[in-house]
């Protein structure tokens, strides 16, 4: 489904910013639709299947969540049911935006891939080293988008080949820095090109920085997928709100990406654009006579001046005409023509 992409795929990552409330999730879909993104993405999990009750929170979760709780308690609070996701998929489709969700456990993967029949599967950075889980993804024989935050190139290589060998029909790798928000000096955006060169695959960027500038830079550098968290209100309680765009910023991101697409489009050949052809005739310079030349004289630099517009001979022909004899007198102010030269 993602093969032959000719535009940037923009994924608005609602993630867990619904705070476990399906009504907020619907409002996030409304905002994604209003911004005209390609996909709105959530995260699907069964808390008991993905985290032990003893697990602590990541530092960003402690800083951003605003709740005194364990990771298990936090995820349980944010968890939506499979029935909720069935409803959200239908609602997304009714709003004209494609539905996507990251599966974090086997049951959730089977639900998304088989029951909801999602045509594209997304894998989060935390699963790059989870070989049996990756194998199950590949066995679904669908296009895969894999985020690669926290990973070494060797870990990505093993993950990529696991998916490929298990049957994934295509794989897009997203460069990512798994901090929320991610400081600019941690981004290493050049690594996106490394992924493209090493794996000969399409690449993109999952952006956890504040603002939109890094996403725009990634598009200019060749990203064909941009994934970006968004929220209804950055001040809401929860782990990801502070590193997310608000609805107005999400709209701005889409607008800017679509503009950049126009600027980086084309066949890559250096040639005048159709819109430049007439300007070229007026702005580039031709060869004019600056001093009358008598018949039989040799043309020197003092006889010539380069002026707009190009009429016959281009200023680029200067070296060709210098040293040539003229066939007949040419008066100052005239355009130099090829027929003025004695080429015998």
C-alpha positions in Angstrom: 0.0 0.0 0.0 2.9 2.3 0.7 4.9 1.4 -2.4 5.5 4.1 -5.0 4.9 6.9 -2.6 4.9 10.3 -4.4 4.2 12.5 -1.4 5.1 12.6 2.3 2.9 10.5 4.5 2.0 12.6 7.5 1.0 10.6 10.6 -0.6 12.6 13.4 0.3 10.6 16.5 -2.6 10.8 19.0 -0.8 8.1 20.9 -2.0 8.2 24.5 -3.0 11.9 24.5 -6.7 10.8 24.8 -5.9 10.1 28.5 -8.0 6.9 28.4 -11.1 8.8 27.3 -12.7 7.8 24.0 -14.5 11.2 23.7 -11.1 12.9 23.8 -9.9 10.4 21.3 -12.7 11.4 18.9 -11.8 15.0 19.4 -8.2 14.2 18.5 -9.5 12.5 15.3 -11.4 15.7 14.5 -8.3 17.8 14.9 -6.3 15.4 12.7 -9.0 15.5 10.0 -9.1 19.3 10.2 -5.4 19.4 9.6 -5.7 17.2 6.6 -3.1 14.6 7.7 -2.9 11.2 6.1 -3.2 9.0 9.2 -4.2 9.5 12.8 -2.3 7.0 15.0 -3.0 5.6 18.4 -1.4 2.9 20.6 -3.0 -0.4 21.4 -2.0 -2.6 24.4 -3.1 -4.8 27.2 -1.3 -3.4 30.2 -0.8 -6.8 31.9 0.9 -8.1 28.8 3.5 -5.4 28.3 4.7 -4.2 31.7 5.5 -5.7 35.0 3.9 -4.1 38.1 7.4 -3.5 39.4 8.5 -1.3 36.4 9.3 2.3 37.2 8.6 5.2 34.9 11.0 6.6 32.4 12.4 10.0 33.4 10.3 11.9 30.8 7.2 10.1 32.1 8.0 11.2 35.7 8.5 14.8 34.5 5.5 15.0 32.2 2.8 12.8 33.6 1.9 14.9 36.6 0.7 11.8 38.4 2.3 9.9 41.3 1.9 6.3 40.0 3.8 3.3 38.7 4.2 2.7 35.0 1.7 -0.1 35.3 -0.8 2.2 36.9 -0.2 5.0 34.3 -0.7 2.6 31.4 -3.8 1.1 32.9 -5.2 4.6 33.3 -4.5 5.3 29.6 -5.6 2.0 28.1 -8.5 1.8 25.7 -10.4 -1.4 24.9 -10.5 -3.2 21.5 -14.1 -2.2 21.2 -13.0 1.5 21.6 -10.6 1.1 18.8 -13.2 -0.5 16.5 -15.3 2.6 17.1 -12.4 4.9 16.6 -11.5 3.3 13.3 -15.0 3.8 12.0 -15.0 7.4 13.3 -11.7 8.1 11.6 -13.0 6.8 8.3 -16.1 8.9 8.6 -13.8 12.0 9.0 -11.7 11.1 6.0 -8.5 10.2 7.8 -6.9 6.8 7.8 -6.6 5.0 11.1 -3.4 3.5 12.4 -2.3 2.1 15.7 0.9 0.7 17.2 0.5 -2.8 18.7 2.5 -3.4 21.9 1.6 -7.0 22.5 0.5 -10.2 20.6 -3.2 -9.9 21.2 -3.2 -6.3 20.1 -1.3 -7.1 17.0 -3.7 -9.9 16.0 -6.6 -7.6 16.7 -5.2 -4.7 14.6 -3.9 -6.8 11.7 -6.6 -9.4 11.5 -9.9 -8.1 13.0 -9.5 -4.5 12.1 -7.6 -5.5 8.9 -5.3 -2.5 9.0 -3.4 -2.4 5.7 -0.3 -1.0 7.3 1.3 -1.9 10.6 3.4 0.4 12.8 6.0 -0.8 15.3 7.3 1.4 18.1 11.0 1.9 18.9 10.7 -0.2 22.1 10.2 -3.4 20.0 13.3 -3.2 17.8 15.0 -5.9 19.9 11.9 -8.0 20.4 12.7 -10.6 17.8 9.7 -13.0 18.4 7.3 -10.0 18.3 8.9 -8.7 15.1 8.6 -12.1 13.5 4.8 -12.1 14.3 4.5 -8.7 12.6 6.3 -10.0 9.5 4.1 -13.0 9.3 1.1 -10.7 8.8 2.6 -10.1 5.3 1.8 -6.4 5.3 3.8 -3.1 4.8 5.6 -2.2 8.0 6.7 1.1 9.4 9.4 0.6 12.1 10.6 3.4 14.4 14.2 3.0 15.5 14.7 5.2 18.5 17.4 4.0 21.1 18.7 1.5 18.5 22.2 0.8 17.2 22.6 0.1 13.5 23.2 -3.6 14.4 20.0 -3.8 16.3 18.1 -2.2 13.4 19.8 -4.7 10.9 18.6 -7.7 12.9 15.1 -6.2 13.2 14.9 -5.4 9.5 16.0 -8.8 8.4 13.7 -10.5 10.9 10.7 -8.6 9.4 11.9 -9.2 5.9 12.5 -12.9 6.4 9.1 -13.4 8.1 7.2 -12.0 5.2 6.8 -8.2 5.5 5.9 -6.9 2.1 7.8 -3.6 2.6 9.6 -1.9 5.4 10.0 1.9 6.0 12.5 2.8 8.8 11.8 5.9 10.9 14.8 7.6 12.5 13.8 8.7 16.0 15.2 10.0 19.3 13.2 8.5 22.2 13.0 11.5 24.5 9.9 13.6 25.1 10.7 16.3 24.2 14.0 15.4 22.4 16.7 18.1 22.6 17.9 19.4 19.2 21.5 18.2 19.9 20.3 14.7 20.3 18.6 14.4 16.9 21.4 13.4 14.6 19.2 13.8 11.6 22.0 12.6 9.2 21.3 9.1 10.6 18.2 9.0 8.4 20.4 9.0 5.3 22.5 6.2 6.9 19.4 4.0 7.3 18.5 4.7 3.6 22.0 3.9 2.4 22.5 0.7 4.5 19.1 -0.9 4.0 18.3 0.5 0.5 14.8 1.3 1.8 12.5 4.3 2.2 13.0 6.2 5.4 11.2 8.8 7.5 11.3 10.6 10.8 9.4 10.2 14.0 9.7 13.6 15.6 9.7 14.1 19.4 11.2 17.6 19.3 9.3 20.7 20.2 8.0 22.6 17.2 7.9 21.7 13.6 11.3 22.7 12.2 13.1 19.3 12.5 10.2 17.6 10.7 10.6 20.1 7.9 14.3 19.5 7.8 13.7 15.8 7.6 11.3 16.2 4.6 14.0 18.3 2.8 16.5 15.5 3.5 14.3 12.9 1.9 11.8 11.6 4.6 8.8 10.1 3.0 7.0 9.6 6.4 6.7 12.1 9.2 5.2 11.0 12.5 4.5 13.7 15.0 2.6 13.7 18.4 -0.2 16.1 18.8 -2.6 17.0 21.6 -5.7 19.1 22.2 -3.9 20.9 25.1 -0.2 20.8 26.0 -1.1 21.5 29.6 -3.1 18.3 30.1 -1.9 15.7 32.5 -0.2 12.8 30.8 3.3 11.7 29.6 3.3 13.0 26.0 1.3 16.2 26.0 4.2 18.6 26.6 6.2 17.1 23.6 3.2 17.4 21.2 1.8 19.9 18.8 -1.4 21.6 19.4 -4.1 21.6 16.6 -2.9 24.9 15.1 0.7 23.7 15.0 -0.4 20.5 13.4 -2.1 22.4 10.6 1.0 24.5 10.1 3.2 21.4 9.9 1.0 19.9 7.1 0.9 23.2 5.3 4.7 23.6 5.4 5.4 20.0 4.4 3.1 20.3 1.4 5.0 23.5 0.3 8.4 21.8 0.7 7.1 18.8 -1.4 6.6 21.3 -4.3 10.1 22.7 -3.8 11.9 19.4 -3.8 9.9 17.8 -6.5 11.0 17.4 -10.1 13.4 15.1 -12.0 16.6 16.4 -10.5 18.0 17.5 -13.8 19.6 21.0 -13.9 17.8 22.8 -16.6 15.6 25.9 -17.0 12.1 25.4 -15.8 9.4 26.2 -18.3 8.6 29.3 -16.2 12.1 30.6 -16.7 12.4 30.3 -20.5 11.1 33.7 -21.4 13.1 35.3 -18.5 16.2 33.6 -19.7 15.9 35.4 -23.1 15.6 38.8 -21.4 18.0 38.4 -18.5 21.0 36.6 -20.0 23.3 38.6 -22.2 24.3 38.5 -25.8 27.2 39.9 -27.9 26.9 43.5 -29.2 29.3 45.7 -31.1 30.8 48.4 -28.8 33.2 49.9 -31.5 32.7 49.9 -35.3 34.8 47.1 -36.9 35.9 47.6 -40.5 35.8 44.7 -43.1 38.7 42.3 -42.7 39.6 43.5 -39.1 40.1 41.0 -36.4 37.7 41.1 -33.5 39.2 42.0 -30.1 37.7 42.6 -26.7 37.5 46.4 -27.2 35.0 45.8 -30.1 32.5 43.9 -28.0 30.1 44.5 -25.1 27.8 42.0 -23.4 24.3 43.3 -23.0 20.7 42.1 -22.5 18.9 40.6 -24.2 20.4 37.6 -26.1 19.5 38.4 -29.7 21.7 36.1 -31.8 25.0 35.1 -30.2 25.1 34.4 -26.4 27.8 36.0 -24.2 28.9 32.3 -23.7 30.2 32.4 -27.4 32.7 35.2 -26.5 35.8 33.0 -26.8 34.6 31.6 -30.2 34.3 35.1 -31.8 37.5 36.7 -30.4 40.2 36.6 -33.0 37.8 36.1 -36.0 37.9 38.4 -39.0 34.7 40.2 -40.0 33.4 39.8 -43.5 32.0 43.4 -43.8 31.9 46.5 -41.6 29.8 46.2 -38.5 28.6 49.5 -36.9 28.7 50.2 -33.2 25.5 49.3 -31.4 24.6 46.4 -33.8 24.2 42.8 -32.7 27.0 40.5 -33.7 25.7 37.7 -36.0 27.4 34.5 -37.1 27.1 35.7 -40.7 29.3 38.7 -39.8 32.3 36.5 -39.3 34.7 35.2 -41.9 34.9 31.6 -41.0 36.9 30.4 -44.1 
